[in-house]
């Protein structure tokens, strides 16, 4: 093996290790959104047909994203899981009937929840940075009144 290839693999491994916590959070959101989307679509489809499946996929995807996300990711995971779960269910119903709707709910809810949580977390850190919370120290002005 060439040294260049080994160096590229080493850089990729270090990058992956550095982003492991973010990936773990995104995987949790994805799993929660997917399971919630499938469960919601199945329950909604049993109660209200294809329209109920779409609504159930949206509610389930949002709920699954909410359960598995942390405080910084929660809003984005809920919105992304709901939009993805509903859209995935609708597209899956159109292409593959009831079982296609369940697959679509899983894919859409999982992807939407992971993406929304990631965007929300990034925005939260960016807000902290712009407010001046980037250093661990608080700087207070000492006022002396005579």
ChimeraX commands (.cxc) that place a marker at each C-alpha (Angstrom):
marker #1 position 0.00,0.00,0.00 radius 0.5
marker #1 position 1.15,3.48,-0.69 radius 0.5
marker #1 position 1.81,5.99,2.03 radius 0.5
marker #1 position -0.74,8.35,0.50 radius 0.5
marker #1 position -3.50,5.76,0.84 radius 0.5
marker #1 position -2.58,5.00,4.46 radius 0.5
marker #1 position -2.55,8.71,5.24 radius 0.5
marker #1 position -6.02,9.15,3.68 radius 0.5
marker #1 position -7.39,6.22,5.70 radius 0.5
marker #1 position -5.88,7.66,8.89 radius 0.5
marker #1 position -7.45,11.08,8.24 radius 0.5
marker #1 position -10.81,9.44,7.51 radius 0.5
marker #1 position -10.62,7.41,10.71 radius 0.5
marker #1 position -9.81,10.47,12.80 radius 0.5
marker #1 position -12.65,12.42,11.23 radius 0.5
marker #1 position -15.06,9.58,11.89 radius 0.5
marker #1 position -13.94,9.30,15.49 radius 0.5
marker #1 position -14.35,13.04,16.02 radius 0.5
marker #1 position -17.89,13.05,14.67 radius 0.5
marker #1 position -18.97,9.84,16.40 radius 0.5
marker #1 position -21.19,11.56,18.96 radius 0.5
marker #1 position -23.05,13.52,16.29 radius 0.5
marker #1 position -23.50,10.39,14.20 radius 0.5
marker #1 position -24.78,8.46,17.20 radius 0.5
marker #1 position -27.35,11.18,17.86 radius 0.5
marker #1 position -28.43,11.21,14.24 radius 0.5
marker #1 position -28.74,7.42,14.21 radius 0.5
marker #1 position -30.93,7.54,17.32 radius 0.5
marker #1 position -33.14,10.16,15.68 radius 0.5
marker #1 position -33.29,8.12,12.50 radius 0.5
marker #1 position -34.29,4.96,14.32 radius 0.5
marker #1 position -36.92,6.76,16.39 radius 0.5
marker #1 position -38.40,8.56,13.40 radius 0.5
marker #1 position -38.50,5.36,11.35 radius 0.5
marker #1 position -40.14,3.24,14.05 radius 0.5
marker #1 position -42.59,5.98,14.93 radius 0.5
marker #1 position -43.45,6.58,11.29 radius 0.5
marker #1 position -44.14,2.89,10.62 radius 0.5
marker #1 position -46.21,2.47,13.76 radius 0.5
marker #1 position -48.20,5.62,13.08 radius 0.5
marker #1 position -48.80,4.71,9.44 radius 0.5
marker #1 position -49.93,1.21,10.34 radius 0.5
marker #1 position -52.30,2.43,13.03 radius 0.5
marker #1 position -53.59,5.31,10.94 radius 0.5
marker #1 position -54.08,3.02,7.93 radius 0.5
marker #1 position -56.10,0.58,10.00 radius 0.5
marker #1 position -58.35,3.34,11.32 radius 0.5
marker #1 position -58.63,5.76,8.41 radius 0.5
marker #1 position -57.36,4.18,5.19 radius 0.5
marker #1 position -54.69,5.86,3.10 radius 0.5
marker #1 position -55.43,9.35,4.43 radius 0.5
marker #1 position -55.21,8.05,7.98 radius 0.5
marker #1 position -51.94,6.34,7.13 radius 0.5
marker #1 position -50.43,9.63,5.94 radius 0.5
marker #1 position -51.58,11.47,9.05 radius 0.5
marker #1 position -50.43,8.60,11.27 radius 0.5
marker #1 position -47.05,8.47,9.55 radius 0.5
marker #1 position -46.58,12.18,10.15 radius 0.5
marker #1 position -47.62,12.02,13.81 radius 0.5
marker #1 position -45.60,8.88,14.44 radius 0.5
marker #1 position -42.48,10.18,12.72 radius 0.5
marker #1 position -42.60,13.38,14.74 radius 0.5
marker #1 position -43.23,11.52,17.99 radius 0.5
marker #1 position -40.41,9.07,17.33 radius 0.5
marker #1 position -38.02,11.93,16.61 radius 0.5
marker #1 position -39.09,13.69,19.80 radius 0.5
marker #1 position -38.50,10.64,21.98 radius 0.5
marker #1 position -34.99,9.93,20.73 radius 0.5
marker #1 position -33.59,13.46,20.43 radius 0.5
marker #1 position -31.85,15.65,22.96 radius 0.5
marker #1 position -32.73,19.23,23.85 radius 0.5
marker #1 position -30.71,20.84,21.07 radius 0.5
marker #1 position -32.15,18.54,18.38 radius 0.5
marker #1 position -35.75,18.15,19.50 radius 0.5
marker #1 position -37.57,20.80,17.47 radius 0.5
marker #1 position -35.86,19.90,14.23 radius 0.5
marker #1 position -36.29,16.17,14.81 radius 0.5
marker #1 position -40.02,16.57,15.43 radius 0.5
marker #1 position -40.63,18.74,12.38 radius 0.5
marker #1 position -38.37,16.66,10.12 radius 0.5
marker #1 position -39.85,13.36,11.32 radius 0.5
marker #1 position -43.39,14.62,10.80 radius 0.5
marker #1 position -42.75,15.99,7.32 radius 0.5
marker #1 position -40.70,12.98,6.26 radius 0.5
marker #1 position -43.11,10.43,7.75 radius 0.5
marker #1 position -46.15,11.97,6.09 radius 0.5
marker #1 position -44.47,12.51,2.72 radius 0.5
marker #1 position -42.89,9.06,2.75 radius 0.5
marker #1 position -46.21,7.42,3.55 radius 0.5
marker #1 position -47.98,9.30,0.77 radius 0.5
marker #1 position -45.30,8.46,-1.79 radius 0.5
marker #1 position -45.15,4.84,-0.68 radius 0.5
marker #1 position -48.94,4.49,-0.87 radius 0.5
marker #1 position -48.91,5.87,-4.41 radius 0.5
marker #1 position -46.16,3.54,-5.58 radius 0.5
marker #1 position -46.66,0.35,-3.61 radius 0.5
marker #1 position -50.00,0.32,-1.84 radius 0.5
marker #1 position -50.27,-0.31,1.86 radius 0.5
marker #1 position -46.92,-2.06,2.31 radius 0.5
marker #1 position -45.22,0.61,0.22 radius 0.5
marker #1 position -46.71,3.22,2.52 radius 0.5
marker #1 position -45.15,1.52,5.53 radius 0.5
marker #1 position -41.74,1.38,3.87 radius 0.5
marker #1 position -42.10,5.01,2.83 radius 0.5
marker #1 position -43.07,6.01,6.36 radius 0.5
marker #1 position -39.97,4.31,7.73 radius 0.5
marker #1 position -37.61,5.87,5.21 radius 0.5
marker #1 position -39.18,9.31,5.29 radius 0.5
marker #1 position -39.63,9.50,9.05 radius 0.5
marker #1 position -36.10,8.29,9.73 radius 0.5
marker #1 position -34.42,10.53,7.19 radius 0.5
marker #1 position -36.48,13.57,8.13 radius 0.5
marker #1 position -35.89,13.12,11.83 radius 0.5
marker #1 position -32.14,12.68,11.42 radius 0.5
marker #1 position -31.80,15.62,9.05 radius 0.5
marker #1 position -34.02,17.90,11.10 radius 0.5
marker #1 position -32.19,17.05,14.32 radius 0.5
marker #1 position -28.85,17.69,12.68 radius 0.5
marker #1 position -29.94,21.09,11.34 radius 0.5
marker #1 position -31.45,22.06,14.68 radius 0.5
marker #1 position -28.31,21.05,16.58 radius 0.5
marker #1 position -26.09,22.99,14.17 radius 0.5
marker #1 position -28.24,26.10,14.51 radius 0.5
marker #1 position -28.22,25.79,18.28 radius 0.5
marker #1 position -24.44,25.72,18.41 radius 0.5
marker #1 position -24.25,28.60,15.94 radius 0.5
marker #1 position -26.57,30.63,18.18 radius 0.5
marker #1 position -24.37,29.92,21.18 radius 0.5
marker #1 position -21.32,30.99,19.22 radius 0.5
marker #1 position -22.89,34.26,18.11 radius 0.5
marker #1 position -23.98,35.06,21.68 radius 0.5
marker #1 position -20.46,34.69,23.01 radius 0.5
marker #1 position -20.79,31.39,24.86 radius 0.5
marker #1 position -17.89,29.89,22.96 radius 0.5
marker #1 position -15.44,30.16,25.82 radius 0.5
marker #1 position -15.94,28.45,29.13 radius 0.5
marker #1 position -15.25,31.64,31.03 radius 0.5
marker #1 position -17.69,34.40,31.77 radius 0.5
marker #1 position -16.29,37.90,31.59 radius 0.5
marker #1 position -17.91,40.37,33.88 radius 0.5
marker #1 position -17.31,44.07,33.91 radius 0.5
marker #1 position -16.22,45.36,37.28 radius 0.5
marker #1 position -17.80,48.70,37.90 radius 0.5
marker #1 position -16.40,50.98,40.53 radius 0.5
marker #1 position -18.56,53.81,41.67 radius 0.5
marker #1 position -16.98,56.64,43.66 radius 0.5
marker link #1:1,2 radius 0.2
marker link #1:2,3 radius 0.2
marker link #1:3,4 radius 0.2
marker link #1:4,5 radius 0.2
marker link #1:5,6 radius 0.2
marker link #1:6,7 radius 0.2
marker link #1:7,8 radius 0.2
marker link #1:8,9 radius 0.2
marker link #1:9,10 radius 0.2
marker link #1:10,11 radius 0.2
marker link #1:11,12 radius 0.2
marker link #1:12,13 radius 0.2
marker link #1:13,14 radius 0.2
marker link #1:14,15 radius 0.2
marker link #1:15,16 radius 0.2
marker link #1:16,17 radius 0.2
marker link #1:17,18 radius 0.2
marker link #1:18,19 radius 0.2
marker link #1:19,20 radius 0.2
marker link #1:20,21 radius 0.2
marker link #1:21,22 radius 0.2
marker link #1:22,23 radius 0.2
marker link #1:23,24 radius 0.2
marker link #1:24,25 radius 0.2
marker link #1:25,26 radius 0.2
marker link #1:26,27 radius 0.2
marker link #1:27,28 radius 0.2
marker link #1:28,29 radius 0.2
marker link #1:29,30 radius 0.2
marker link #1:30,31 radius 0.2
marker link #1:31,32 radius 0.2
marker link #1:32,33 radius 0.2
marker link #1:33,34 radius 0.2
marker link #1:34,35 radius 0.2
marker link #1:35,36 radius 0.2
marker link #1:36,37 radius 0.2
marker link #1:37,38 radius 0.2
marker link #1:38,39 radius 0.2
marker link #1:39,40 radius 0.2
marker link #1:40,41 radius 0.2
marker link #1:41,42 radius 0.2
marker link #1:42,43 radius 0.2
marker link #1:43,44 radius 0.2
marker link #1:44,45 radius 0.2
marker link #1:45,46 radius 0.2
marker link #1:46,47 radius 0.2
marker link #1:47,48 radius 0.2
marker link #1:48,49 radius 0.2
marker link #1:49,50 radius 0.2
marker link #1:50,51 radius 0.2
marker link #1:51,52 radius 0.2
marker link #1:52,53 radius 0.2
marker link #1:53,54 radius 0.2
marker link #1:54,55 radius 0.2
marker link #1:55,56 radius 0.2
marker link #1:56,57 radius 0.2
marker link #1:57,58 radius 0.2
marker link #1:58,59 radius 0.2
marker link #1:59,60 radius 0.2
marker link #1:60,61 radius 0.2
marker link #1:61,62 radius 0.2
marker link #1:62,63 radius 0.2
marker link #1:63,64 radius 0.2
marker link #1:64,65 radius 0.2
marker link #1:65,66 radius 0.2
marker link #1:66,67 radius 0.2
marker link #1:67,68 radius 0.2
marker link #1:68,69 radius 0.2
marker link #1:69,70 radius 0.2
marker link #1:70,71 radius 0.2
marker link #1:71,72 radius 0.2
marker link #1:72,73 radius 0.2
marker link #1:73,74 radius 0.2
marker link #1:74,75 radius 0.2
marker link #1:75,76 radius 0.2
marker link #1:76,77 radius 0.2
marker link #1:77,78 radius 0.2
marker link #1:78,79 radius 0.2
marker link #1:79,80 radius 0.2
marker link #1:80,81 radius 0.2
marker link #1:81,82 radius 0.2
marker link #1:82,83 radius 0.2
marker link #1:83,84 radius 0.2
marker link #1:84,85 radius 0.2
marker link #1:85,86 radius 0.2
marker link #1:86,87 radius 0.2
marker link #1:87,88 radius 0.2
marker link #1:88,89 radius 0.2
marker link #1:89,90 radius 0.2
marker link #1:90,91 radius 0.2
marker link #1:91,92 radius 0.2
marker link #1:92,93 radius 0.2
marker link #1:93,94 radius 0.2
marker link #1:94,95 radius 0.2
marker link #1:95,96 radius 0.2
marker link #1:96,97 radius 0.2
marker link #1:97,98 radius 0.2
marker link #1:98,99 radius 0.2
marker link #1:99,100 radius 0.2
marker link #1:100,101 radius 0.2
marker link #1:101,102 radius 0.2
marker link #1:102,103 radius 0.2
marker link #1:103,104 radius 0.2
marker link #1:104,105 radius 0.2
marker link #1:105,106 radius 0.2
marker link #1:106,107 radius 0.2
marker link #1:107,108 radius 0.2
marker link #1:108,109 radius 0.2
marker link #1:109,110 radius 0.2
marker link #1:110,111 radius 0.2
marker link #1:111,112 radius 0.2
marker link #1:112,113 radius 0.2
marker link #1:113,114 radius 0.2
marker link #1:114,115 radius 0.2
marker link #1:115,116 radius 0.2
marker link #1:116,117 radius 0.2
marker link #1:117,118 radius 0.2
marker link #1:118,119 radius 0.2
marker link #1:119,120 radius 0.2
marker link #1:120,121 radius 0.2
marker link #1:121,122 radius 0.2
marker link #1:122,123 radius 0.2
marker link #1:123,124 radius 0.2
marker link #1:124,125 radius 0.2
marker link #1:125,126 radius 0.2
marker link #1:126,127 radius 0.2
marker link #1:127,128 radius 0.2
marker link #1:128,129 radius 0.2
marker link #1:129,130 radius 0.2
marker link #1:130,131 radius 0.2
marker link #1:131,132 radius 0.2
marker link #1:132,133 radius 0.2
marker link #1:133,134 radius 0.2
marker link #1:134,135 radius 0.2
marker link #1:135,136 radius 0.2
marker link #1:136,137 radius 0.2
marker link #1:137,138 radius 0.2
marker link #1:138,139 radius 0.2
marker link #1:139,140 radius 0.2
marker link #1:140,141 radius 0.2
marker link #1:141,142 radius 0.2
marker link #1:142,143 radius 0.2
marker link #1:143,144 radius 0.2
marker link #1:144,145 radius 0.2
marker link #1:145,146 radius 0.2
view
